Amino acid sequence: FVVDSNASNEDLTWGRTYLKAYRPDQIWTNEHWRYAMSVRTDVGYRQSDHEFTNYKELISAGGKCGPRAFFGRFICKAFGVPTW
């Protein structure tokens, strides 16, 4: 996969492994929400419970607009889908 990402190769590999293991249905969902559905299902919409420094921690921390968008961009890029 070739995308511009601020995530390390290790993080991108974790993202692919995570989605394949815990949300395989989201890999095969409709094209509009493919991969990014995990923003709705896994990243809670709330004030962040704690600080996060990586994408793994972001899932448990939750967040509003910004953190959820960051995770959506990350998981799409992990599968080679370009985002802005």
Secondary structure, DSSP 8 states (H G I E B T S, - for coil): -----SS-HHHHHHHHHHHHHH-HHHHSS-TTTTTTHHHHHHS-BSS-SS--SSHHHHHHH-BSHHHHHHHHHHHHHHTT----
